Amino acid sequence: MSEQSSHSLGLILERWAAFTDLSVVVSDAGGFIVWVNPAFTRMCGYNSEELLGRRPGHILSGPFTEKQSREVLNEAIRNRHSVQTRLVNYSKDGKPYWVDIHLEPIVDSRGHLTGYISIEKDVTKEESHQHELGELSASIYKELVHSLGTKKASSITMKQPAKPRLSVSTRPLGKTRKRK
């Protein structure tokens, strides 16, 4: 890719990131934030000056942030892999929110790690809906147990809602797939 077309692509991506509803975070190779888009600042409540130079996990984690999800992110960063996960973050005012995160390593033309880009989507409404469905299912199950009596109902088992799946990809950003 020529320097001019690379510069044009950079401008296109910068404009897209400024106007999308998806949150974008760019960090350096050490995981420290170097740039965030307006959607990210709206989602988390911090302004960009408060975020620059800090690690996202250090400022956005809280009591309901699952250690397993955070560890999946940390492991992907240590191993320079792509990762997709869902976890609970906390806004500046302490309010928890669910977020889907797609993290990709950024490599230069020689394959050296230069940083990470994270595309994030607030999925709090989806998670709330799933929780409500789970409560509705539990309520229906209790009614069924009550109406059938405990002997018949003891043979009925209720499935728990599936936990969000975590997936890891090892294809760093900048590497292209071979086309057939």
C-alpha positions, 0 to 999 in steps of 0.5 A: 500500500502506498504512503498516500493511500495509507494516509487516505485510509487513515483519514477515512477510519478516523472520520468513521470512528468519530461518528460511529456509535461503536466505541473505539479505543486505541492503546500503545503496545503497553496497553496504555490508552492513546486515543478514544472516540466520542462514543467511548467517552459517552459510554464510560463518562470519562473525557479523553484527557482522563483516559489518556495514558491509563489502562482501560481495565484499571479505570473501568473495572469494578465489583461485578467485572468477572475476573475470567473475562478480564483474564481472557483480555489480559492473556490475549494482550500478553500473547498478542492475539485477537479476542472477543469477550463480554464483561461488565465495566463501570462508568465514571459515576459508578454505574455498571454496564455490559460491553462486548469487546473485540480487541485486535493487536496492531502490527507494523509492516515488519510484524512488530506490535505497535498497539491495540485497537478495541471496538466496543458495543454497549450491550446492557439492554441485551443483558437485561433482557436475557436476565428478565427472560431467566427470571420469567423462566424461573417464575414459570418453573415455580408455578409448574412445580406448585401446580404439579406437586413436588413428586411430579415436578422433581423429575423436571429440570430447568436449564440455566441460561448459557454464559456469554461465550468467549472466543480468541482469534490468533490473527493479528490486525494487519495480517491478511487472509489468503484468498482462493 
